[in-house]
Amino acid sequence: MLDGIFCVILPTDMKKMITILGPTASGKTPLAAALAAALPPVNGECGAEIISADSRQVYRRMDIGTGKDLVDYEVSPLTSHLSPLTSIKVPYHLIDIAEPGTKYNLFQYQQDFFDAYNNIIGRGKTPILCGGTGLYIEAVLKGYQLSPVPQNPELRQRLEGKKLDELTQMLTELKAQTGSNMHNKTDVDSCQRAIRAIEIEEYNLHTPTPKRELPPIDSLIIGVSIDREARREKITRRLKARLEEGMIEEVKGLLAEGIPAEDLIYYGLEYKFVTEYLVGKTSYEEMFQRLEIAIHQFAKRQMTWFRGMERRGFTIHWIDALQPMDDKVRQILSLLV
């Protein structure tokens, strides 16, 4: 049991959502799971369930590259509020719900999030939204009103062959017209993704979005902050470990299933650079170096998004990732009183 935590008296019917966000490699998932296990149980079960806010962990068989680390959802006896003898598996949602090669999007995420959220609340439990995809998090907290955007073959043909810099500039100009906060560089790091973002912004510019009843969600927001140098060291160490654990073999297997290389490149980061290595575009050393740099840049852009959320009116309670787990959980519990 977490030493000293349970002197905090929590409301037994607490259902307000908790959001845990932060850059990659900050330890969000283990913290969310430890927190879930520390909350008051409901009907003898874990009193909280985790809703993932990760745009790539939705895909099945994309495990190592997306860092699912499902073992993190199993909390040890020392941190379990339910039993001093056995570990507890914290239930999770919105992981492994789409097939590789498909283009899961923000509109679908909103629908799936609200299904999971209402299901958890309906069973008297506390939802914990956890992840690093800032756009997904902000969309559900604010209740963005979105509509499904169909593909535009004519637009895609017109944009085919353009470089990422050109597409990014077009997207920036479109966002200025629509006043959109969507499609930050965090999630637009390939030509395919940029073209899809342009497609969405073009559609929203000329097509009224139908009103939908998706209210904003009241949530305590916890940000996990990690020192830049510590984050860089952890990212590099984790990348080496994932390669040793079979990340290249994972991507080989997806290609062997018949998933086109360009579809894997669309997912960015690990899948982009490992696929380019496997199809002979880069050497192993170049792949590692470019991927390492890209992940560092990605983490920096995530923090830029989260700081932007604060400027847009969200209150984020930041805690130090390098503190002991006991202290981090205790800090969050004290905010719930």
Salt bridges, closest charged atoms under 4 A:
GLU45 OE1 - LYS125 NZ 2.92
GLU49 OE1 - HIS93 NE2 2.66
GLU49 OE2 - ARG123 NH1 2.77
GLU49 OE2 - LYS125 NZ 3.27
ASP63 OD1 - LYS68 NZ 2.80
ASP69 OD2 - ARG242 NH2 3.96
ASP96 OD1 - LYS68 NZ 2.31
GLU99 OE2 - ARG60 NH1 2.88
GLU99 OE1 - ARG61 NH2 2.67
GLU138 OE2 - LYS142 NZ 3.67
GLU138 OE2 - ARG312 NE 2.83
ASP189 OD1 - ARG193 NE 3.52
GLU199 OE1 - ARG156 NH2 2.86
GLU199 OE1 - ARG196 NH1 2.65
GLU201 OE2 - HIS183 ND1 2.96
GLU202 OE1 - HIS206 NE2 3.52
ASP218 OD1 - LYS16 NZ 3.87
GLU229 OE2 - ARG228 NH1 3.08
GLU233 OE2 - ARG237 NE 2.89
GLU257 OE2 - ARG61 NE 2.78
ASP263 OD1 - LYS103 NZ 3.23
GLU270 OE1 - ARG56 NH2 2.79
GLU270 OE2 - ARG242 NH1 3.65
GLU276 OE1 - ARG290 NH1 3.65
GLU310 OE1 - ARG307 NH1 3.20
ASP327 OD1 - ARG330 NH1 2.80
